[in-house]
Amino acid sequence: MNETQPKQFETIIQQEGDFIFIAIPFSPREVWGAQPRYAVTGTINDIPVRGTLGALRQDYFLRLAKSWMRENKMETGAKVTAQLTLEIHAV
C-alpha cells in the first residue's frame, strides 16, 4: 500500500439517469489505505479530472459532471483510460 501510488485502468463511461460516472475496478482501501473519503486527481484519456470517489456497498465510482463531459467531448459508452491518484492534503 502506497498512499501516493497512481492507479491506471481502462473503463467505460456509464450513465444511469442523469448520473454519469466511471466505475473504479479496484479497492481504494487496499491501494491507498483506509480513508474517510477518497479525494482523487488524475486524468481520463489524458484530460485532467478531479473529484471524490463515491461508494455503493463495496463498489466505488467517480462521478463526472455533464459540463466536464461536454467541454472534453466525452460520451457515455466510451472506453477510456483513467489514471487516478489519491490527493494528499497537508494538515
CORKA-V560114 format. One record per pair of residues at least 12 apart in sequence whose C-alpha atoms are under 7 Angstrom apart, sorted by the first residue. I is the first residue (numbers start at 1). J is the second residue. Records with the same first field share a line. If there is no record, write none. Layout:
I: J  J
//
This chain:
1: 30  31  32  33
2: 31  32
3: 32  33  86
4: 85  86
5: 85
6: 83  84  85
7: 83  84  85
8: 82  83  84
9: 81  82  83
10: 79  80  81  82
11: 23  79  80  81
12: 77  78  79  80
13: 76  77  78  79
14: 76  77
15: 76
20: 63  64  65
21: 61  62  63  64
22: 61  62  63
23: 60  61  62
24: 60  61
38: 52  53  86
39: 51  52  53  86  87
40: 52  84  85  86  87
41: 84  85  86  87
42: 83  84  85
43: 82  83  84
44: 80  81  82  83
45: 80  81  82
//
